[in-house]
Amino acid sequence: MLKRLADQTLYEILEVPPDASSRDIAEAVERARALYGPGSIATYTLMSSEEASLLTRRIEEAQSTLLDPDARRRYDDLLGDRSGAANAETSEADAGAQGSPPARVLPLVPQPDREEALREAEASAEESWPLRPGHVAGASAPTSPPPAAEPPPLPARPPPIPLRREVSGPSMTPVPLPSVAQAAPEPIPLVAAAGPGGAPAPDATAWTGEVLRRLREARGITLPQLSERIKVTRHHIENIEGDRFGLLPAPVYLRGILLSMARELRLDGQKVARSYLERVAAATAGPGAPRPR
Amino acid sequence: MGDVPTLKLVRTVPEPEPAHRPAGPRPDAIRARRIVAVGGGKGGIGKSLISANLGIELARRRRRVVLVDADLGGANLHTTLGLDVPKRTLSDFIERRVPRIDDVVTPTGIENLGLVSGALDHLDAANPPYAQKMRLLRHIQQLDVDYAILDLGAGTHTNVLDFFLVADHGVLVLVPEPTAVENAYRFVKAAFWRRMRNVAQVYGYEALLRTVMAGGNFRSPVELVTTVSQRDPEAGANLARQLAAFRPRLVVNEARTPQDADVGKAVVAAWRKYFGLEMDYLGFIPYDDEMWRTLRARRPLLVERPDVRAAKAFAGIADALVALDLAARHEA
């Protein structure tokens, strides 16, 4: 039962059975992100930053591999081969050879396969998702067909992050989001997210401080009122709304504040906190660097 | 090699090859009573309140319970029960003014519930010499009760860790705040490494473990077991088996939001994912103003306000503990 993070299969990473449905897997990815993502209280001081980023990478890997039917089939085939080999090893051990160390099964995704999957996914992203960061200048809210599949996670991309909006998010509908895009300091493209046709598209709304501020104003809540209600000093809220990442408290505290703010604004706190913390992590650590704890 | 007190105090899981078990007494063989140790690293997270109320809950189920205030430097369990400082305390036992720990058990006014009050009058009581601590633990194990509940102090002093490790149920209390989480992990990791060393000592591969640990900076036990296995497969297999028996029981206190209630599950999942080890989640206690109100009135919550949600949560926690005991008895 003892297995290192790097040795766990993608199914074990998500803690789902190998025959889990895409829907279960998408939910497990969400759950895993909420559990182990930036600012998670449950992992605070438990993992080193390298381990935390390894876990994040493996969750991303699970998302891109297991939610793509072709990539998943290839991965399952590979896993089948491995577990066959592992079974042989086990029966050998049962026969009396206790020599093999307990934690040696390596169901790691082999690099070539993974890179291939990534390349493929990226290629499809190029076709159907024209608003990648980098070529957004002048792009107005697009009416182009929604992406067929969720593009792969792009951990190395710096912000700006494209702002996408759930078509069916009832809690968000009264908010004048288009004006957010207009008034935002940098051009934030708005993309209508794909409905759950085929691969489920996780909610990828970028919850910037600006969006939170506008939502708060739209709900007619003043800064002092919010501060009073969630018992957080006003300048933290101002710094969050101003995206002044350098002045924010440590992620664990920040997460708590974001959850409270989201609750007051009647938003999904987990999604808001995750989105915001990912942006903070990307902005403060730079691409690829270990996240601050 | 392993000295006798350590042999007596490390709970070990049975070895498949009895030839490798060192000769000595088998402390767990006849003991049906259970020791519950309530710890958590940080102060002010409700260890004493949880000990007292869990004790009341179990006593009401007709279990004979003794609460032991093992917070030797800061004993206050009597206050949570609304008692004055008892005439006889642990220091009478530690300093051998009475021969048996039973002699310092004070009635609490609650049927089936006794209290061993902490040592209050003795400056050195917080850090008893090793032999005194061993004697105390031995006598606690021999108390004629169904449950002995030890209320531990804060911090990760070896005295606290040893009380935690000797217990059948090491209860880890956590409040969903970063400071408490940080201290809880520090506490449970310190307990873990101490248990690891004790086990290696008992089974006679302490030198190997020390060599291996000196050779690398191990963050997780999984890596350590792998390395030990490479040097000595048998020792590695033993280590892996013994470590699986390290299963803290988790209680989340002062849960204020629905997310807080999920923190317990998240901690168990993270612990398994990162440490490769298990915890048993006993449940959470919702934050309740009655908790501090009853404390200020020096009345136990379960006596004064059994109707509030926080009080009812103790039933679930007791259920979970009893279920674990039943499962353990079933296995044995």
Interface residues (C-beta under 8 A of the other chain):
Chain A: M1 L2 K3 R4 L5 Q8 I13 E15 A34 L35 Y36 S40 I41 A42 T43 Y44 T45 L46 M47 S48 E51 L55 Q98 G99 S100 P101 P102 A103 R104 A250 V252 Y253 L259 R263 G269 Q270
Chain B: P176 E177 P178 V181 E182 Y185 R186 R219 S220 P221 V222 E223 V225 T226 S229 Q230 P233 E234 G236 A237 A240 L243 A244 T257 Q259 V263 A266 V267 A269 A270 W271 K273 Y274 F275 G276
